[in-house]
Amino acid sequence: MTSHSNSPHADHPVNDHQGASGTELVVDIGPIAHGGHFVARHEGRVIFVRHAIPGEKVRIRLTDSGDSSRFWRADVVEVLEASPHRVPHFWKAADSQASWRRGGPPVGGAELGHISLERQRALKAEVLAEQLKRLAGLDLATEVEAVGDHHDDGLGWRTRAGFAVTSKGRLGMHAHRSDVVLPIKEMPLALPGLNDLKLWDLDLSGIARVEVAVPANGSRPLILLAPEEGTSPKRVHSILSQLPPDVSVASFDPSKGEVLQLRGRTWVQESAAGHDYRVTGEGFWQIHKDAPETLVGAVTDYLSRGGYLQPGAAVADLYAGAGLFTAPLADAVGVTGSVLSVEGAPGASRDARKNLHGEAQVEIVQGRVERVLHQSARSFDSVVLDPPRAGAGKAVVKQLMATGPRAIAYVSCDPASFARDLGYFHQGGWRLESLRAFDLYPHTHHLETVGLIVPSA
């Protein structure tokens, strides 16, 4: 074990109290865990380490610890024995070793950027398999598929990004699980159009958060500014004057969900599967430029091949957002069929009404999915289920099984909540017929799955 005195980090303040944050230890890295961490152990204690690779020997710095904690968290500060899958990080601000050499943590949002893309996808497949085994009792290996034409470097795919603002008014991002905001000068994961805005050159004093949407179809971008309490309208308009004139700008209050027009539109126009979609403010839209087409294709392929989606069919689109799936479902069932579109967020539901205007076979209902299912008491040939990260949950799964659809296409951005819900379906006599996994978030630990779930009988 390398001593602290030999370490290039010896100049950094290191707390010698065992388990105190800031302590440096040398550990061997074990398997990946859900959430972008890797498992290490020190004197019997589990440590979740970021920026490592299985099989490495590394020096880590404890970032979240204590004698009473069940487990500790840490960052890699030095690689002593490297994995063959380690590559130079593409983003200086997110490079853990370089950041700690400069005296502080890296920004979050690219926690697997030091690993080759092929190995990233294999590790994500391991996480998915482990969650399915532990929470659903399934032994299933699933390849995590690359997406889009330009998947050689995994960069330039984000159409949306959220930023914090430093105390000096500069665009920044948070360190992982931290209130620390670090200034940034680039966002390599984002579309070039987002970087071209050069928001890091502006004085954003008085703004707490900045959200940016740059549609993949090249339509007008939208910048959302969340002013700090007490920021004057004059200050907001001063920032507005610094922004490019061809960009829409709005202010928003995250706590109230209010979006107020400052210039141009309060929404962006997205395109997918032959349809245009209006998405207002912070409204949800898949962030990878190729995600909408990929997911619509996977869902409609599963349902069509099984005969669950055809002219005249009755279909439900639950957690429907602005209608990404609703529009192609309406195309498939035709005027003789029906699509029930359910979304809880009022703004997204209003967008869906605009996006599906003129589709007589579509009924759009704004409300909680469990309440709408309880009140409608309708049966469906098939269901598209695309819940938020927390998943659908036991109550919704039970209600869905009770409505008696022939198939459910479940779209999930979280392997743990997906596997948990799949366990509920299994308990109710349903089974996973097919599963695909997509690498829609390269260089991060996230992945997307589309599963076809059917009654066992």
Order of alpha helices (4+ residues) and beta strands (2+ residues): beta-beta-beta-beta-beta-alpha-alpha-beta-beta-beta-beta-alpha-beta-beta-alpha-beta-beta-beta-beta-alpha-beta-alpha-beta-alpha-beta-alpha-beta-alpha-beta-alpha-beta-beta
